Amino acid sequence: MEKTEYLNISKAGDISNKKERRLYRLLEILPGVISLGTLMGVFVFSWLLPSWIAIFIICFCFYYLFRIFYFSLHQIVGYFKVKRHLKENWLKKLKEAQPKDWRKIYHVVILPHYKEGYQIIKDSVASLIQSDYPKENMMVVLSMEEKAGREFLDIAKKIEKEFEGKFFKFLVAAHPNSIAGEIGGKGSNVAWAGKEAKKIIDELQIPYEDILVSTFDIDTKVYPQYFSCLAWYYLTEKNPTRASYQPIPVYNNNIWTASFFARVISTSNTFWQMIQQERSEKLTTYSSHAIPGKVFFEVGYPSNVVCDDSRIFWRAYLYYDGDYRVVPIYYLVSMDAVDSPKLMKTVFSQYRQQKRWAWGCAEIPYVAFGFFNNKKISLVSKISHLYTLIDGYWSWATAALLLFILGWLPLFLGGNKFNFTILSFNLPILTSRIMTISLVGMFVSAILSMMLLPPVPLGVNKLKKVAIFFQWIFLPVILIIFGSLPALDAQVRLMLGKYLGFWVTEKVRK
């Protein structure tokens, strides 16, 4: 299969060749089979071979204890790197390092949105104004969905008028309905906005190598030196056009008013990104990242997938035959935690957001099939990336259930013969002690979460900081309800061919 064909696959049905379509379909089934097979295997063999499962559970607990300490170390290192980056004068550093070249770099900021309110959009655009990078080198594309209707076009036009003349260019783009081959959502919106920006870039003959395209969620607010920091990384990178650039997301915009479980989940996402930043060889793009203009316009932004943030990385990785990476930037961008007017609506919104993120398991068949067709990428790189992908989504779906629920099954299903063994006696003791020790990781997260909080706003009780600290005790339950279950949900949907569409997460500013 030609590269132009396999790069554009979104699902098995896109492939015309029957043999290749069957292979891709088998790869779609694989994540669900591995995760469900693990959970069902533990259940069945807790009855048939309880001793073996008990040993497996103990080994699994030790393995995760090691991972917790490993990840906690990365968390701590990542946190102090963030603090150093926030203290640095990046514009000054940029001028000193690149006295001639830095002024030629243009930032194209794409803000896709769908039925978001005026204030959320305004706050995001206003944060760009507060940036220390010259505004005459910034192009903003406010890209709405045509189907949102006249009301939201009027909001976009109002914001355009309000910020008129404050940037090099400010565009309002309306993504048309029902373009063939697209999935309605952020990816197709960004792709359309990029085409609109490209018209101006080509007209002005700005080299693509001098452009950095930042794709932000509409609620993203940048810290003041973000674009200077980004430009510095781009201009000092050895091969800058063969890399994406990933900052660390925090969810501070509404952190004080969001529900406790939304705060814990959002902060956990921040910490996971910090951990991933320390493992740059395994790093892929996440929400609110930057792409070189040459890559954005040459490779093409994916418009037919739900998880476009990670797909653009894998698309570029395959396009450039493995010569592509993600550069970690320890600078912050701030977004909204999930929040709705009513608690139960927040619960459902949070679950659906996690399921949409977990739909990233669809990258496993895409990457595996791409590796099968691309003979130029080394076997070692293929194995490493596939292992990371499969292990990540398997752990997401199974780890919390194995640690906190299924690990006790041998005691209930093993029968009298097993229950009178030394192993049966020691299983709850060992697992309990391991879990107790692992609380160190949760304690580290709780401490760092307090240190990353923004100042307490007026009208908020300062004792809430104490409450936020103790909310981490609910982490095991949260990991099951908003971790394992939506991840399993996504993998089973993929296994059954019930493909997920894009769903906009509701976020409310109180």
Secondary structure, 3 states (H helix, E strand, C coil): CCHHHHCCCCCHHHCCCHHHHHHHHHHHHHHHHHHHHHHHHHHHHHHHCHHHHHHHHHHHHHHHHHHHHHHHHHHHHHHHHHHHHHHCCHHHHHHHHCCCCHHHCEEEEEEEECCCCHHHHHHHHHHHHCCCCCHHHEEEEEEEEHHHCHHHHHHHHHHHHHCCCCCCEEEEEEECCCCCCCCCCHHHHHHHHHHHHHHHHHHHCCCHHHEEEEECCCCCEECCCHHHHHHHHHHHCCCHHHEEEEEEEECCCCCCCCCHHHHHHHHHHHHHHHHHHCCHHHCCCCCCEEEEHHHHHHHCCCCCCCCHHHHHHHHHHHHCCCCCEEEEEEEEEECCCCECCCHHHHHHHHHHHHHHHHHHHHHHHHHHHHHHHCCCCCHHHHHHHHHHHHHHHHHHHHHHHHHHCHHHHHHHHCHHHHHCCHHHHHHHHHHHHHHHHHHHHHHHHHHHHHHHCCCCCCCCCCCHHHHHHHHHHHHHHHHHHHHHHHHHHHHHHHHHCCCCCCCCCCECCC
